[in-house]
Structure formats: structure tokens, C-alpha cells
Amino acid sequence: AVALYNAAIASAKKSKFIHEQGLACERAGLYYKKMGCTRDALVHFQQAHACYKEWGSSVKVGAIQRELDGFNSIGTSFI
């Protein structure tokens, strides 16, 4: 799964599909969160946040911010 997420992120970035890159990062973040890989989840959620912000989607930025806030509430610092 990790290789496919990375391929999707790289392909979207190369094609300058910022919204697709954000979606791939978000889904990878959710995957890593489910697997208990907090550091990798945070990195991907931060990337998704940046992509959605650049794309101009305040709704998606807010959703990702809530994910990031969830990590803060358990005492996890940003990387």
C-alpha cells in the first residue's frame, strides 16, 4: 500500500494536480494513522494541509487541521 500511495503522490505532484496530491497525502496519512505510524501520518497530513491550502479549499484545510489537532491532543508534537 505504501508504494502505491507514494506513486500516487509523486504522479499528482509531477502533473501539478495539487488537489489530487492533497487527496493522496490525506489517504496515506489515514493509512499510517490506522497502522500506528504517528510520525508518517503527521508528515502526510501536513503535506495534505499544504496542498489543500494552495488549492484554496478551506473545507479540506479545516478537515485536515482537525486531524492534526487530534495528534496535538494526545501530546504528539509536529515534525
N, C-alpha and C positions, 0 to 999 in steps of 0.2 A: 504494500500500500504506500509506503514512504516514497519509493521510487516513482510511483505514478503521481503522487502529489507534487513531488519536486519537478517532474516533467511538465505537469500542467502549469505550475507557477512559471517555469522558465519559458514555456511556449507563449503564454499570455504576455509575459514581460517583453519577449522578443517582438511580438506582434503589436505591442503597445495597446493591448486591451486591458486597461487599468482596472476596469470593473471585474473582468474575468480573473485577473491576477488576485484581486481582493477576495473574490469568492474562493479561489483555490487555497489561498492562505488561511482564510477563515475555516474552511473544511479541514485543512491539515491541523490547525490549532485545536479544533474539536476532537479530531482523532488522537492527537498527542495527549490532550486532557483526559480523554477516556482511558488511555493506556497508562496514565500516571506520570507522564514525562512533562513535568511542570515547566522546565526551562524551555523545551522545544515548543510547547504550547504558547508560552508567553511571547517568544520570538515571532511565531506565526500570527498571533493575534495582533501584535504591534505592527507587523507588516500589513495585515489586512486593514487595520485602522488607518495607516498612512495612505493606502491605495484608495479606500473609500473616501477619505478626506480630499484627496486630489481629484477624485471623480466628482465630488460635490454632493455626495449622498449623506445628508445629515441623519437620516433614519438609520442607515447601516453604521455610521460612525457611532451613534448612540448605542446601538446593539453591541458593538464590539467593545465600547467603553464599559458597558455593564459586565461583560466577560472579564475585562481587565480589572475592574473594581472587585470582582469576586476573588481574584487572586490576592489582591491587597487585603481583603477582609480576613484571609487566612494567614496573613503575615508574610506573604511572598513578596520580595522586592523585585522591581523591574531590572532588567538586564541592560 
